[in-house]
Amino acid sequence: MSSEDSRVPHAELGLSFPREEWYSRGYLPHRDKIGLQQAITFRLADSLPQQKLRQLEDQLSRIPEEDRDLQRRLQIEEWLDAGIGCCVLGHPDVASVVEETLLPI
């Protein structure tokens, strides 16, 4: 196997990484490497109310099955971007506690 065959392309940036650094749990690819900096996204319980998800599933039942996954993802991302819920990490005191907890000493 050539070195090219053992690499996984990262299309958006035109980069490739060794295949053994990548894994997937079936929905999003992940990359692990010692020393690699990564982002963490926090989603709080009230950022996507269960009532909204039930409504969405009802709406999705009316469209072709092959279109449901994409429509589900698009709607959920739209709701998450809208900032539904109390957005507790937007409160400086709470954000400070989280920041102090995550940053190295």
PyMOL commands that set and color helices and strands:
alter all, ss='L'
color gray80, all
select helices_A, chain A and resi 19-21+45-47+50-60+65-82+88-90+92-102
alter helices_A, ss='H'
color red, helices_A
select strands_A, chain A and resi 7-10+15-18+22-24+29-31
alter strands_A, ss='S'
color yellow, strands_A
deselect
rebuild
show_as cartoon
